Amino acid sequence: MEEQVNVKKFRQEFGMAIRKKRHKLNLSQENFADLANIHRTYVSSIELGKVDVGIGVAYKIARALNLSLSKLLKETESCLKD
């Protein structure tokens, strides 16, 4: 049960990290979705922590944010420790 809670929390933090980075780049969800080559509604679901993201999509997201995937994941994990 605790693991499910941790995964849910990670998904939410991952989504919030993406939204924060996207806002810093002044990108709308639509523009960001185009850069990442994913659907805009999927971006919304990811940012809201509603869906699990596959490694390929996570890589596309990181690249669209001009980050390495490892940096995006580390930033997400650091939020969990707070």
BANUDO-63002 format. One line per 5 residues: number of its first residue (from 1); for each residue x, y, z of N, C-alpha, C, O. Coordinates in nm, 4 decimals, padded with zeros to 6 digits. Layout:
N
NUM = X:Y:Z:X:Y:Z:X:Y:Z:X:Y:Z | ...
***
This chain:
82
1 = 00.0830:-00.1206:00.0000:00.0000:00.0000:00.0000:00.0866:00.1258:00.0000:00.0593:00.2205:-00.0738 | 00.1905:00.1265:00.0826:00.2775:00.2439:00.0894:00.3440:00.2710:-00.0448:00.3605:00.3866:-00.0840 | 00.3828:00.1636:-00.1162:00.4459:00.1810:-00.2467:00.3514:00.2498:-00.3446:00.3955:00.3343:-00.4226 | 00.2228:00.2159:-00.3427:00.1260:00.2807:-00.4305:00.1170:00.4290:-00.3995:00.1092:00.5112:-00.4909 | 00.1182:00.4637:-00.2731:00.1127:00.6043:-00.2333:00.2376:00.6755:-00.2843:00.2284:00.7872:-00.3350
6 = 00.3540:00.6124:-00.2715:00.4784:00.6736:-00.3175:00.4784:00.6935:-00.4683:00.5251:00.7966:-00.5168 | 00.4271:00.5968:-00.5429:00.4207:00.6097:-00.6881:00.3251:00.7222:-00.7255:00.3540:00.8015:-00.8151 | 00.2130:00.7291:-00.6581:00.1165:00.8362:-00.6856:00.1791:00.9720:-00.6566:00.1640:01.0653:-00.7355 | 00.2484:00.9838:-00.5453:00.3137:01.1092:-00.5086:00.4227:01.1437:-00.6104:00.4364:01.2596:-00.6493 | 00.5000:01.0440:-00.6536:00.6035:01.0678:-00.7537:00.5418:01.1189:-00.8831:00.5928:01.2133:-00.9434
11 = 00.4325:01.0570:-00.9259:00.3639:01.0981:-01.0488:00.3195:01.2428:-01.0382:00.3333:01.3190:-01.1340 | 00.2663:01.2818:-00.9230:00.2215:01.4199:-00.9024:00.3388:01.5168:-00.9039:00.3311:01.6228:-00.9660 | 00.4470:01.4812:-00.8360:00.5653:01.5678:-00.8327:00.6291:01.5796:-00.9711:00.6763:01.6869:-01.0089 | 00.6306:01.4707:-01.0458:00.6843:01.4714:-01.1815:00.6038:01.5692:-01.2672:00.6605:01.6499:-01.3409 | 00.4727:01.5611:-01.2568:00.3858:01.6517:-01.3323:00.4065:01.7972:-01.2941:00.4098:01.8850:-01.3803
16 = 00.4204:01.8223:-01.1640:00.4424:01.9596:-01.1186:00.5777:02.0129:-01.1658:00.5899:02.1304:-01.2006 | 00.6783:01.9268:-01.1668:00.8106:01.9684:-01.2147:00.8045:02.0062:-01.3625:00.8650:02.1049:-01.4044 | 00.7325:01.9287:-01.4398:00.7176:01.9576:-01.5826:00.6456:02.0904:-01.6022:00.6890:02.1743:-01.6812 | 00.5364:02.1089:-01.5307:00.4597:02.2336:-01.5435:00.5461:02.3545:-01.5073:00.5447:02.4555:-01.5776 | 00.6209:02.3437:-01.3977:00.7062:02.4544:-01.3539:00.8107:02.4875:-01.4609:00.8319:02.6044:-01.4933
21 = 00.8752:02.3855:-01.5149:00.9766:02.4075:-01.6190:00.9137:02.4641:-01.7462:00.9715:02.5512:-01.8113 | 00.7964:02.4147:-01.7808:00.7259:02.4629:-01.9006:00.6911:02.6106:-01.8856:00.7068:02.6888:-01.9793 | 00.6443:02.6478:-01.7681:00.6110:02.7882:-01.7423:00.7353:02.8770:-01.7493:00.7292:02.9884:-01.8013 | 00.8484:02.8277:-01.6969:00.9720:02.9054:-01.7044:01.0133:02.9313:-01.8484:01.0750:03.0333:-01.8790 | 00.9787:02.8385:-01.9361:01.0103:02.8546:-02.0781:00.9007:02.9326:-02.1526:00.9094:02.9529:-02.2737
26 = 00.7981:02.9757:-02.0789:00.6848:03.0487:-02.1371:00.6193:02.9724:-02.2517:00.5884:03.0291:-02.3565 | 00.5991:02.8435:-02.2296:00.5350:02.7595:-02.3306:00.3938:02.7240:-02.2874:00.3700:02.6870:-02.1725 | 00.3008:02.7357:-02.3805:00.1663:02.6858:-02.3546:00.1722:02.5327:-02.3599:00.2690:02.4752:-02.4099 | 00.0691:02.4686:-02.3086:00.0636:02.3226:-02.3194:00.0661:02.2796:-02.4649:00.1298:02.1802:-02.4997 | -00.0023:02.3533:-02.5491:-00.0075:02.3179:-02.6907:00.1306:02.3290:-02.7569:00.1727:02.2389:-02.8294
31 = 00.1999:02.4396:-02.7313:00.3345:02.4559:-02.7882:00.4304:02.3510:-02.7345:00.5113:02.2950:-02.8085 | 00.4204:02.3256:-02.6053:00.5067:02.2246:-02.5443:00.4777:02.0860:-02.6020:00.5696:02.0096:-02.6312 | 00.3508:02.0549:-02.6177:00.3125:01.9256:-02.6759:00.3705:01.9097:-02.8161:00.4173:01.8019:-02.8526 | 00.3673:02.0163:-02.8936:00.4268:02.0124:-03.0279:00.5767:01.9856:-03.0207:00.6293:01.9051:-03.0976 | 00.6454:02.0527:-02.9288:00.7897:02.0317:-02.9134:00.8229:01.8889:-02.8721:00.9206:01.8304:-02.9188
36 = 00.7406:01.8342:-02.7841:00.7642:01.6994:-02.7326:00.7047:01.5915:-02.8230:00.7288:01.4724:-02.8030 | 00.6279:01.6337:-02.9213:00.5620:01.5408:-03.0132:00.4675:01.4446:-02.9405:00.4656:01.3241:-02.9656 | 00.3888:01.5039:-02.8486:00.2836:01.4294:-02.7798:00.1557:01.5132:-02.7837:00.1609:01.6323:-02.8144 | 00.0424:01.4528:-02.7533:-00.0856:01.5232:-02.7611:-00.1020:01.6184:-02.6430:-00.0601:01.5872:-02.5315 | -00.1622:01.7331:-02.6671:-00.1808:01.8339:-02.5629:-00.2587:01.7809:-02.4436:-00.2248:01.8115:-02.3293
41 = -00.3616:01.7027:-02.4683:-00.4399:01.6513:-02.3550:-00.3573:01.5537:-02.2716:-00.3803:01.5393:-02.1515 | -00.2621:01.4874:-02.3348:-00.1719:01.3985:-02.2612:-00.0801:01.4810:-02.1708:-00.0516:01.4414:-02.0577 | -00.0342:01.5956:-02.2210:00.0470:01.6864:-02.1387:-00.0323:01.7260:-02.0144:00.0210:01.7244:-01.9034 | -00.1564:01.7608:-02.0322:-00.2406:01.7993:-01.9195:-00.2512:01.6856:-01.8181:-00.2367:01.7079:-01.6979 | -00.2760:01.5657:-01.8656:-00.2883:01.4493:-01.7765:-00.1576:01.4222:-01.7024:-00.1589:01.3857:-01.5848
46 = -00.0460:01.4397:-01.7708:00.0848:01.4191:-01.7073:00.1069:01.5246:-01.5990:00.1452:01.4921:-01.4866 | 00.0829:01.6495:-01.6333:00.1049:01.7575:-01.5370:00.0148:01.7455:-01.4151:00.0520:01.7890:-01.3061 | -00.1011:01.6882:-01.4319:-00.1930:01.6685:-01.3195:-00.1638:01.5401:-01.2423:-00.2296:01.5115:-01.1422 | -00.0658:01.4628:-01.2880:-00.0296:01.3388:-01.2193:-00.1304:01.2281:-01.2356:-00.1385:01.1387:-01.1514 | -00.2078:01.2324:-01.3428:-00.3135:01.1344:-01.3645:-00.2675:01.0074:-01.4355:-00.3361:00.9053:-01.4300
51 = -00.1519:01.0128:-01.5023:-00.1075:00.8988:-01.5826:00.0385:00.8645:-01.5518:00.1180:00.9509:-01.5151 | 00.0709:00.7374:-01.5676:00.2103:00.6949:-01.5632:00.2685:00.7187:-01.7012:00.2027:00.6955:-01.8026 | 00.3910:00.7646:-01.7042:00.4570:00.8010:-01.8289:00.5629:00.6961:-01.8614:00.6432:00.6585:-01.7760 | 00.5619:00.6503:-01.9841:00.6647:00.5578:-02.0291:00.7981:00.6284:-02.0450:00.8044:00.7512:-02.0520 | 00.9035:00.5504:-02.0507:01.0384:00.6068:-02.0582:01.0586:00.6887:-02.1852:01.1281:00.7903:-02.1825
56 = 00.9990:00.6463:-02.2961:01.0133:00.7204:-02.4211:00.9484:00.8571:-02.4142:01.0047:00.9558:-02.4615 | 00.8311:00.8630:-02.3559:00.7613:00.9910:-02.3420:00.8354:01.0797:-02.2426:00.8478:01.2002:-02.2646 | 00.8847:01.0217:-02.1340:00.9612:01.0996:-02.0368:01.0845:01.1603:-02.1033:01.1205:01.2746:-02.0750 | 01.1489:01.0847:-02.1909:01.2661:01.1353:-02.2629:01.2267:01.2510:-02.3547:01.2963:01.3525:-02.3597 | 01.1164:01.2365:-02.4268:01.0687:01.3444:-02.5146:01.0389:01.4708:-02.4346:01.0713:01.5815:-02.4776
61 = 00.9776:01.4537:-02.3191:00.9436:01.5669:-02.2331:01.0706:01.6387:-02.1865:01.0809:01.7612:-02.1943 | 01.1657:01.5606:-02.1386:01.2910:01.6201:-02.0909:01.3605:01.6967:-02.2029:01.4077:01.8084:-02.1820 | 01.3667:01.6376:-02.3206:01.4314:01.7034:-02.4343:01.3594:01.8337:-02.4710:01.4239:01.9336:-02.5026 | 01.2263:01.8325:-02.4667:01.1492:01.9528:-02.4986:01.1719:02.0629:-02.3946:01.1550:02.1813:-02.4239 | 01.2103:02.0227:-02.2731:01.2399:02.1181:-02.1659:01.3877:02.1559:-02.1625:01.4313:02.2285:-02.0732
66 = 01.4651:02.1065:-02.2599:01.6099:02.1300:-02.2661:01.6817:02.0773:-02.1426:01.7754:02.1395:-02.0927 | 01.6364:01.9611:-02.0936:01.6962:01.8955:-01.9781:01.7331:01.7524:-02.0141:01.6805:01.6952:-02.1095 | 01.8237:01.6961:-01.9369:01.8448:01.5524:-01.9488:01.7332:01.4851:-01.8687:01.6789:01.5431:-01.7746 | 01.7009:01.3649:-01.9067:01.5985:01.2912:-01.8335:01.6439:01.2687:-01.6894:01.5630:01.2766:-01.5969 | 01.7715:01.2410:-01.6700:01.8205:01.2171:-01.5339:01.8031:01.3409:-01.4458:01.7692:01.3287:-01.3281
71 = 01.8259:01.4587:-01.5015:01.8086:01.5825:-01.4235:01.6619:01.6025:-01.3858:01.6315:01.6394:-01.2724 | 01.5716:01.5785:-01.4797:01.4289:01.5930:-01.4515:01.3857:01.4951:-01.3423:01.3091:01.5315:-01.2530 | 01.4340:01.3725:-01.3490:01.3993:01.2729:-01.2478:01.4609:01.3068:-01.1123:01.3960:01.2895:-01.0091 | 01.5845:01.3544:-01.1113:01.6484:01.3931:-00.9851:01.5739:01.5087:-00.9192:01.5554:01.5097:-00.7975 | 01.5320:01.6044:-00.9982:01.4563:01.7172:-00.9424:01.3241:01.6696:-00.8840:01.2803:01.7180:-00.7797
76 = 01.2618:01.5756:-00.9510:01.1359:01.5202:-00.9002:01.1605:01.4463:-00.7690:01.0859:01.4640:-00.6727 | 01.2639:01.3642:-00.7649:01.2945:01.2886:-00.6434:01.3291:01.3817:-00.5269:01.2933:01.3535:-00.4126 | 01.3980:01.4913:-00.5550:01.4348:01.5828:-00.4471:01.3102:01.6460:-00.3846:01.3100:01.6776:-00.2656 | 01.2060:01.6644:-00.4626:01.0803:01.7189:-00.4096:01.0136:01.6199:-00.3141:00.9438:01.6599:-00.2209 | 01.0352:01.4922:-00.3376:00.9757:01.3896:-00.2509:01.0414:01.3876:-00.1123:00.9792:01.3470:-00.0141
81 = 01.1651:01.4309:-00.1053:01.2378:01.4284:00.0218:01.1996:01.5433:00.1128:01.2236:01.5379:00.2334 | 01.1405:01.6469:00.0562:01.1037:01.7659:00.1352:00.9878:01.7391:00.2274:00.9449:01.8285:00.3003
***
